[in-house]
Amino acid sequence: MAGVETKIAAGDEQLYLGEAIEFFLNSKRAGGRSEKTIDDYRKKLELFQRWVSGEEFDAPYTNIGADEIESYMVHLKDEREMADSSRKNHLAVLRSFFKTVSKRLKVLDPSLELDEARFHQQVPKRNFLSKREADLLLAAVDAEVTKDTDDVAGVGHARRVAMRRALASRDHGAFSAMIYAGLRIEETTALKVDDLDFSRGEEEVRVARGKGNKERRVPMHPKLKKSLRRYLKLRDGLASTEGDDPGYLFLNNKGARITENTVRRTLYKYVRKSGLRKKDLHPHDLRRTFGTWFLQQNPDKARELAELMGHSDLSQVMKYALSDQQRARAGVARL
């Protein structure tokens, strides 16, 4: 330790991050920290060192500022998908490191320049699904449609099985309409069979009763097409034997139009079955998923998205582009 202190005091050479880390670890060891704790410090600090240095073997200590620390924490969140509790632990080690090195070697402490109000503000809840999460949700519904029950006999049982499969297929179609076509929950329940067009090359969903009574047409995603075709084959099992078919696409077990409350209840049920950690997922989050995915793939197509989602104000769709603050910050950090 004395060698590094002497070198810095004499101004002979520049302090490198690797040297500062060794100085810090020796200081903590001399202070009575256990070898297990020292090893934990080393792993965290060397991870930071590799990130700062990039392709270089090491980096000058003076190259590190508050921006580098903030960018590194974003990296842990977005690139390494580290939990918030682990990120806080990494930050605590960095703070201790910079404080010790600054005090003993009389160099700057970059962590003092962190914008505390911005850096510690709570990250907004991500209110859309990743593609993996969407697959998990819909797979849970699929499992209900395809559940094997051939080992139980009886005419009454067969009817119950057919009803269960039809209802699950309906739920899969309704969720898919919100995820892959960006429909609102009220638009989903108002869909009619005639609103679907399966013409080759012209597949689309017509939203005739959108917000403000505006009509729009949304191209039919292949996954939505597959889901709706399966449901239509089972829909007759839900249609009432008494009276005329109301023509609504999504029906309840009595042959009437499905209610918004039913969609909400079934969504919460399948969220639990899927094992998703998003316990507070709402139907509108499925619509937000469509908007977010679209802009991720087509960042310059905000106007087209506004038309697809039935927004009259272009600014309304920009929330989908900025829905993940951490992704935005990571992008700025890489400029």
PyMOL commands that set and color helices and strands:
alter all, ss='L'
color gray80, all
select helices_A, chain A and resi 2-10+17-30+35-53+61-63+66-78+84-105+110-113+116-119+131-145+155-181+185-190+193-195+211-213+222-237+260-274+283-297+302-309+314-321+325-333
alter helices_A, ss='H'
color red, helices_A
select strands_A, chain A and resi 196-197+204-207+216-219
alter strands_A, ss='S'
color yellow, strands_A
deselect
rebuild
show_as cartoon
